[in-house]
Amino acid sequence: MMRNVFGGDQKQKEGDQFFIKVIRKFAPLYRRFGVDYPIMERIVDMKLIMDSRQEKVIPTNSMWGSQKEKENEDKNAFFQSLWLYGFISLLLLFLFVIDNIQFQYTIFFSYVFIMLFSTLIANFSTILLETKDQILIGTKPVSSRTLSAAKTTHVFIYLISLTVVIAGPVVIGTFVIHGILAGLLAVILTVTASLWCLLLTILTYATVLKRFNGEKLKNIIAYSQIGISVFTVMAYQIMNQAIQFINPSMLEVQLNLQWWHIFVFPLWFVAPFGIITNGFSLTYLVYILLLVGGSVGLAFLYYFNSDKLEANLQKLESGEGDTDKRSWYENVTGKLLCWDKNELGYYHFAWQLTKNEREFKTRLYPSLAALFIFPIVLIGTTYRLTLETGGSVGDSVFFRYMPYYALLVIPMLAVSLKYSKNYKAHWIFGMKSEDHAGVFLRGIIKAMLMKLLFPIYLILSVVVLVFSDLSLLPAIINGFLVVTIVFSLQVKRTIQQYPFSKRYNASEANQGCLATIIFFMIIGVAAGGIFAIQTLIPFGAYIIMAILAVVATWLLTKGFNNHSLSME
């Protein structure tokens, strides 16, 4: 009956059927772990169908567009966007130019772990921490272990699809260049890496859920996601330090492994390739034993904690937030920037909503935290190079313009403003007697500038000024004006409906990837032009400052007056 109501028999996509057939092959394994497989399969089946029926972000009104939209009905937006990841991953094929198999797969598995961890944290934490499943399904004769397995399988389908796309070029290249044995190893280890990412994330949440409850728990989960994101960046830097170019002109490298590298688990995945090419060694044996032991340990930990995760998820709904409490910083910046009472109201609305929404934090905050790691990495790398050349850290062009890294978070921040846990309440925006779309956007832009972008930019700027001198101050001021202008235009381009009026869905995880790449290309060209003017033209920095100040002021006071937002 349920399948007929939802149209599962008539409209289920071939892609979804393929995944269901694949997991059906592992039914005995699910049963061995105490999972009621038929019920789990039905849940996963329904979730995939629901993901494919999410509202399209850009509706088309033309006859051709309507026909195309009809043809694409029930197609999952996540799977449709994977080709872009595959295109980017083709760049990894350059690894085979360097004749060092350890180097090749150290970089490869670093890339895989960072991509998968960041995707899990940013896009799928809301699924893993969904509380409604326990309320709607958990009250039926469905065990917590079965429900947890369905949720994990649902996320893993997306995760393994992304893994195949981002790792596919290198895995195929491994078969061609290193032979069948190395290719099979690459397949097995890549799938294992994706399982590691999923299980580590789930176990982190399970541990946090066991110890805490209420509003404090939500904050700790956000901090744990930030910690995972920071760890991946730091691990990448540690492995980067282990790689040394012997002959840069001939692209000859070697790995300088130290005893403490044993704690960097991506290196464990490289050891089997080392044995294939270099033969047996004690170091490789220790790494392989750690890999096998870690995999078995994660499987057992998940087995004993998966049901507890579902049972403890309801703690997220307990406790009250600090919605009505405003910091002095929020009050002061609001009064300084918002002269219109309606705009000030929207300013506080956006500030408080993003302050208390777990979904917003889990998607955005790990990326913000990573921005603070880049300066540390950049300072360390630049310091090492300056020791060899006799210069100083402040002489590096990349270091001097480090605050501009704040631009990297703008696309994700703009997209995140579309979604909200309380998206059903967006009807209230239509109750205004006047069209306040422009005022609404300006209030939200100013709130996010002061709450997120300005503090990040300020910290990065202080670090730069400490290692250089005040002569960079005009360029740094220009950088923040650029951030203000770019963020304002990106919000206008991205948000066509009222902000916070959509529910975030797994099928929309990769939405806007191509537009983001085009965004960075345009920003790169503009930043290059500004850099050239500031460097080559006398008083160029002050000329640019005057122009940017006028544009930014207009956008924050008069901009978007004629802009309209849709309620649908």
Beta strands, then each sheet from edge to edge (+ up, - down):
strand 1: 243-247
strand 2: 252-255
sheet 1: 1+ 2-
end
